[in-house]
């Protein structure tokens, strides 16, 4: 289950960028070629985040479609299944334009610990 390792990486990135603030929301862009099971990632994220400033954060996953550029006919097409072939001419000589992403796109952070301690 590679979703656990991915969740660990996401929590680590969020925690590092939060610099002591609480993380309220984490947004990801995940390409379909990454073959991530979103429910497993969300479950793993929740487990890994326990006891960290990321605990309780909402995880939002935007699935990025597979888009190919054909070397044979120059068409750009979106595909859903394998094999990765041009949607126009059927050629297998294609370049992947999107679908391999795995990025933390945005973090929504709360107040700093110092700000909440003054209240």
C-alpha positions as CSV (number, residue, x, y, z in Angstrom):
1,X,0.0,0.0,0.0
2,X,2.0,2.9,-1.3
3,X,-0.7,5.3,-0.1
4,X,0.8,5.2,3.4
5,X,4.2,6.3,2.2
6,X,2.5,9.1,0.2
7,X,0.5,10.2,3.2
8,X,3.7,10.3,5.3
9,X,5.3,12.5,2.7
10,X,2.3,14.9,2.5
11,X,2.1,15.3,6.2
12,X,5.8,15.9,6.4
13,X,5.6,18.6,3.7
14,X,2.5,20.2,5.4
15,X,4.1,20.2,8.8
16,X,7.4,21.7,7.5
17,X,5.6,24.5,5.7
18,X,3.2,25.2,8.6
19,X,6.1,26.3,10.9
20,X,4.2,25.5,14.0
21,X,0.8,26.6,12.9
22,X,-2.2,24.3,12.7
23,X,-2.9,22.9,9.2
24,X,-6.7,23.1,8.4
25,X,-6.6,21.9,4.8
26,X,-4.3,20.2,2.4
27,X,-5.0,20.2,-1.4
28,X,-3.3,17.7,-3.7
29,X,-3.1,17.2,-7.5
30,X,-2.8,13.5,-8.2
31,X,-2.4,12.2,-11.7
32,X,-4.4,9.1,-12.7
33,X,-1.2,7.3,-13.8
34,X,-0.1,7.4,-10.1
35,X,-2.7,4.8,-9.5
36,X,-3.5,6.2,-6.0
37,X,-6.6,4.9,-4.3
38,X,-8.0,8.1,-2.9
39,X,-9.9,6.5,0.0
40,X,-6.8,4.6,1.1
41,X,-4.7,7.9,0.9
42,X,-7.3,9.7,2.9
43,X,-7.4,7.0,5.6
44,X,-3.6,6.9,5.7
45,X,-3.4,10.7,5.9
46,X,-5.7,10.7,8.9
47,X,-3.6,8.1,10.7
48,X,-0.2,9.7,9.9
49,X,-1.5,13.1,10.9
50,X,-2.4,12.1,14.4
51,X,-0.4,14.0,17.0
52,X,0.9,16.5,14.5
53,X,-0.2,20.1,13.6
54,X,-1.9,18.4,10.5
55,X,-4.3,16.3,12.7
56,X,-7.9,17.1,11.7
57,X,-6.9,18.8,8.4
58,X,-9.3,18.3,5.5
59,X,-7.6,16.5,2.6
60,X,-8.8,17.5,-0.9
61,X,-7.6,15.4,-3.8
62,X,-8.0,16.7,-7.4
63,X,-7.5,13.9,-9.8
64,X,-5.6,15.0,-12.9
65,X,-6.6,13.2,-16.1
66,X,-4.2,11.4,-18.5
67,X,-3.6,13.7,-21.5
68,X,-1.4,12.4,-24.3
69,X,0.3,14.2,-27.2
70,X,0.7,12.0,-30.3
71,X,4.0,12.0,-32.1
72,X,2.4,10.6,-35.3
73,X,-0.6,13.0,-35.8
74,X,0.1,15.8,-33.3
75,X,-3.3,15.4,-31.6
76,X,-3.7,15.9,-27.9
77,X,-6.2,13.6,-26.3
78,X,-7.5,12.5,-22.9
79,X,-7.5,8.8,-22.3
80,X,-9.1,6.7,-19.5
81,X,-7.6,3.3,-20.0
82,X,-4.5,1.4,-21.1
83,X,-2.9,1.1,-23.5
84,X,-1.8,4.7,-23.7
85,X,-2.7,5.3,-27.4
86,X,-3.7,8.4,-29.4
87,X,-7.4,8.9,-29.3
88,X,-7.4,10.2,-32.9
89,X,-5.1,7.8,-34.9
90,X,-4.4,5.0,-32.4
91,X,-0.6,5.4,-32.4
92,X,1.3,4.2,-29.4
93,X,4.0,6.8,-30.0
94,X,2.7,9.3,-27.5
95,X,4.1,11.7,-24.9
96,X,2.3,12.0,-21.5
97,X,1.4,15.7,-21.0
98,X,-0.6,15.2,-17.7
99,X,-1.5,12.4,-15.4
100,X,1.8,11.7,-13.6
101,X,1.5,14.5,-11.1
102,X,1.6,14.2,-7.3
103,X,1.8,17.7,-5.8
104,X,0.8,19.5,-2.7
105,X,-1.0,22.4,-4.4
106,X,-2.1,24.4,-1.4
107,X,-2.2,24.5,2.4
108,X,-4.7,26.3,4.6
109,X,-3.0,27.3,7.8
110,X,-4.4,28.4,11.1
111,X,-3.0,30.9,13.5
112,X,0.4,30.5,15.0
113,X,0.7,28.9,18.4
114,X,1.9,32.2,19.9
115,X,-1.3,33.9,18.6
116,X,-3.6,31.3,20.1
117,X,-1.7,31.3,23.4
118,X,-2.3,35.1,23.9
119,X,-6.1,34.6,23.7
